[in-house]
Amino acid sequence: MRPRSLLPAAAAALVLGAAGCGGSEPADAVKEVAVERTSTDGDALALGRGAVAPFVDYGTRNQSRPTKVGVTVHAVRKGRIADFEGFSLDREQRRSTPYYVEASFENRGRFALSRNLLRASLEDERGREYRPTTLVVLGGSFRPCPQPARAALRPGRSFTGCSVVMLPKGARPGRARFQGDVTKDPLFWATGA
């Protein structure tokens, strides 16, 4: 997507991730999501609970070396489409609802990892997965959902990042999801009480 030319200090771009099968900010900018538990919760962890997941750093020289990462989903917050002022959105995107998934990742392996695949996604109430949206913000940051540094994540180090997930009109979040190795089962977090 192309940014509007109205951004004086920074150019910004928004690239939506494909739907699969399926920093500081003002306190009043976004609100916690209260989502009812659904039958898809199964073995979902509570928000704030951590787990260790298998991980493959796909697209890098280390992709043939499986490793592990510690993952904790801390919060799923509902945003507003107004948060994307300055981004050029198409009609479908303007009708969607952004959700911000905050998660921490720790490199439990023996080699540095790229951070581009260390992002949580969301499933809707029916179990359909919606992958994170990639934001490119030049000359600043996206305040409602700050992105982590691009530097490699060294062994034993961790970071907390935020994923932007756009749900289409009428869809509600069911659970957060992380799958670091496509040949293994994903981990899930319940997004509400």
C-alpha positions as CSV (number, residue, x, y, z in Angstrom):
1,M,0.0,0.0,0.0
2,R,1.1,3.5,-0.6
3,P,1.2,6.1,2.1
4,R,-0.7,9.3,1.8
5,S,1.4,12.3,1.0
6,L,0.0,14.0,4.1
7,L,2.5,12.5,6.5
8,P,4.9,15.3,7.1
9,A,7.5,13.6,9.3
10,A,7.5,10.0,8.0
11,A,6.4,7.9,5.1
12,A,4.5,4.8,6.1
13,A,3.3,1.6,4.3
14,L,1.0,-1.2,5.3
15,V,1.2,-4.7,3.9
16,L,-1.5,-7.1,4.9
17,G,-0.5,-10.7,5.8
18,A,-2.5,-13.4,4.1
19,A,-5.3,-15.1,6.0
20,G,-4.4,-18.7,6.5
21,C,-6.8,-21.5,6.7
22,G,-8.7,-20.2,8.4
23,G,7.2,1.9,23.4
24,S,4.7,3.7,25.2
25,E,1.2,4.7,24.3
26,P,-1.6,6.7,25.8
27,A,-3.6,4.5,28.2
28,D,-6.9,5.4,26.5
29,A,-5.6,4.6,22.9
30,V,-6.7,0.9,23.0
31,K,-8.7,-1.2,25.3
32,E,-8.3,-4.8,26.5
33,V,-10.4,-7.3,24.6
34,A,-12.9,-9.4,26.6
35,V,-13.6,-12.5,24.6
36,E,-15.7,-15.4,25.7
37,R,-14.1,-18.8,25.8
38,T,-15.0,-21.0,22.9
39,S,-14.8,-24.7,22.2
40,T,-11.6,-24.0,20.2
41,D,-9.7,-23.0,23.4
42,G,-8.8,-26.6,24.1
43,D,-5.4,-26.6,25.6
44,A,-5.0,-22.8,25.3
45,L,-2.7,-21.2,27.8
46,A,-3.8,-18.2,29.9
47,L,-2.4,-14.8,28.8
48,G,0.9,-14.2,30.6
49,R,1.8,-17.9,30.7
50,G,4.9,-18.9,28.9
51,A,5.8,-22.1,26.9
52,V,8.7,-23.4,24.9
53,A,8.1,-23.9,21.2
54,P,10.0,-25.6,18.4
55,F,11.3,-23.0,15.9
56,V,12.8,-23.0,12.4
57,D,14.3,-19.7,11.2
58,Y,12.9,-20.2,7.7
59,G,14.5,-18.2,4.9
60,T,17.9,-18.0,6.6
61,R,21.1,-20.0,6.5
62,N,20.0,-21.7,9.7
63,Q,16.7,-23.0,8.4
64,S,18.0,-26.6,8.5
65,R,18.9,-26.2,12.2
66,P,15.7,-26.6,14.3
67,T,15.9,-24.8,17.7
68,K,13.5,-23.6,20.4
69,V,12.1,-20.3,21.6
70,G,10.3,-19.3,24.8
71,V,7.0,-17.6,24.0
72,T,4.6,-15.7,26.2
73,V,1.5,-13.9,24.8
74,H,0.8,-11.1,27.3
75,A,-2.2,-9.2,25.8
76,V,-4.6,-9.0,22.9
77,R,-5.8,-5.4,22.5
78,K,-8.5,-4.0,20.2
79,G,-7.3,-1.1,18.2
80,R,-9.2,1.4,16.0
81,I,-9.0,1.9,12.3
82,A,-8.3,5.5,13.1
83,D,-4.9,4.3,14.4
84,F,-3.9,3.9,10.7
85,E,-4.4,7.6,9.8
86,G,-1.8,8.3,7.2
87,F,-1.9,4.8,5.7
88,S,-3.6,4.3,2.4
89,L,-6.2,1.6,3.1
90,D,-8.5,-0.1,0.6
91,R,-12.3,-0.4,1.3
92,E,-12.0,-3.9,2.9
93,Q,-9.1,-2.8,5.1
94,R,-11.1,0.3,6.3
95,R,-13.9,-2.0,7.4
96,S,-11.6,-4.4,9.3
97,T,-10.8,-4.2,13.0
98,P,-7.1,-4.1,14.1
99,Y,-6.0,-6.2,17.1
100,Y,-2.6,-5.8,18.8
101,V,-1.0,-9.0,20.1
102,E,1.8,-8.4,22.5
103,A,4.2,-11.3,23.0
104,S,7.7,-12.0,24.4
105,F,10.2,-14.3,22.7
106,E,13.4,-15.8,24.1
107,N,16.1,-17.5,22.0
108,R,16.6,-20.9,23.7
109,G,19.0,-22.1,21.1
110,R,22.7,-21.8,20.3
111,F,22.7,-19.5,17.3
112,A,21.2,-16.0,16.5
113,L,17.7,-15.8,15.1
114,S,16.1,-13.3,12.8
115,R,13.1,-11.6,14.4
116,N,10.8,-11.5,11.3
117,L,9.0,-14.9,12.1
118,L,8.8,-14.2,15.8
119,R,5.2,-12.9,15.8
120,A,1.9,-14.2,17.2
121,S,-1.2,-14.5,15.0
122,L,-4.9,-14.7,15.9
123,E,-7.6,-17.2,15.2
124,D,-11.2,-16.1,15.0
125,E,-14.0,-17.9,17.0
126,R,-14.3,-20.5,14.2
127,G,-10.6,-21.3,14.3
128,R,-9.6,-19.5,11.1
129,E,-6.1,-18.0,11.4
130,Y,-5.2,-14.4,10.5
131,R,-1.5,-13.7,10.2
132,P,0.2,-10.6,11.3
133,T,0.2,-7.5,9.1
134,T,3.6,-6.2,8.2
135,L,3.9,-2.5,8.9
136,V,6.7,-0.4,7.3
137,V,7.1,2.9,9.0
138,L,10.0,5.1,7.9
139,G,11.3,7.8,10.2
140,G,9.2,6.8,13.2
141,S,7.3,4.0,14.9
142,F,3.7,2.8,15.0
143,R,2.8,4.0,18.5
144,P,-0.2,1.7,19.1
145,C,1.8,-1.4,18.5
146,P,5.6,-0.8,18.6
147,Q,7.7,-3.2,16.6
148,P,11.0,-4.7,17.9
149,A,14.4,-3.9,16.7
150,R,15.5,-5.7,13.5
151,A,18.8,-6.9,15.0
152,A,19.4,-10.7,15.3
153,L,18.2,-12.2,18.5
154,R,21.3,-13.8,20.2
155,P,21.1,-16.9,22.3
156,G,19.8,-16.3,25.8
157,R,18.3,-12.9,24.8
158,S,14.7,-12.0,24.7
159,F,12.4,-9.1,23.5
160,T,8.8,-8.1,23.6
161,G,7.1,-7.2,20.4
162,C,3.6,-6.5,19.0
163,S,1.8,-8.0,16.0
164,V,-0.9,-6.1,14.2
165,V,-3.6,-8.5,13.1
166,M,-6.5,-7.2,11.0
167,L,-9.8,-9.1,11.4
168,P,-12.5,-8.7,8.7
169,K,-15.8,-7.1,9.6
170,G,-17.8,-9.4,11.8
171,A,-14.9,-11.6,12.9
172,R,-14.0,-11.8,16.6
173,P,-10.8,-13.1,18.1
174,G,-10.9,-16.6,19.5
175,R,-7.4,-17.3,20.6
176,A,-3.8,-16.1,20.0
177,R,-1.5,-18.5,18.2
178,F,2.2,-19.1,17.6
179,Q,3.7,-21.8,15.3
180,G,7.5,-21.6,15.0
181,D,7.8,-24.9,13.0
182,V,5.2,-25.7,10.4
183,T,5.7,-29.4,11.0
184,K,4.8,-29.1,14.7
185,D,1.6,-28.2,16.5
186,P,1.1,-24.5,17.3
187,L,0.7,-23.1,20.8
188,F,-2.5,-21.2,21.7
189,W,-3.5,-18.6,24.3
190,A,-7.0,-17.8,25.3
191,T,-7.8,-14.2,24.6
192,G,-10.4,-13.8,27.3
193,A,-11.7,-15.1,30.6
